[in-house]
Amino acid sequence: MNTLINLAPIILMFVIFYFLLIRPQQKRQKQVKQMQSDLKKGDSVVTIGGFHGTVHTIDEAIVVIEGGDGTKLTYDRSAIREVKNS
């Protein structure tokens, strides 16, 4: 019984750590995965490198993004950070 009382603060700390750090991160990763799987031609996107463009062609793992000046660059699907709504 004494051991349980001594371990209670450590257990509580792990529970708080899980709900404040681990769970939100897992939720964010799930949202990013969903966004990357929902990509379609014509979506306006931003890559993790900061390149802004429009999805020109999309494959299972590869995305070709067209920039404003007509430049086409090939990226992995996982390199897409966000889809812009405008």
Residue, then its C-alpha position, 0 to 999 in steps of 0.5 A: m500500500n505504501t508503494l502505491i502511494n509513493l508511485a501515485p505522483i509518478i503515475l499521475m505525471f505520466v497520465i497528464f503527460y499523455f493527455l497534454l502531449i502525446r494524444p494531441q500529437q497523435k490526433r494532429q498526425k492523423q489529420v495530416k495523414q487524412m489531408q494528404s490522402d484526400l489530395k486531388k488535382g487542382d488543390s492549392v497546397v503548401t509544401i513543408g519547404g514553403f513552396h506554394g502551388t497547385v496540384h497538377t498530377i497526383d499518384e499514390a506517392i508522388v505529387v506534381i505541383e505547378g507554381g505560379d510561373g508554370t514551373k512543375l516540381t515533383y514531391d512526395r505526398s508526405a511533403i504536403r503541409e497544408v491545403k489552402n482553401s482559397 
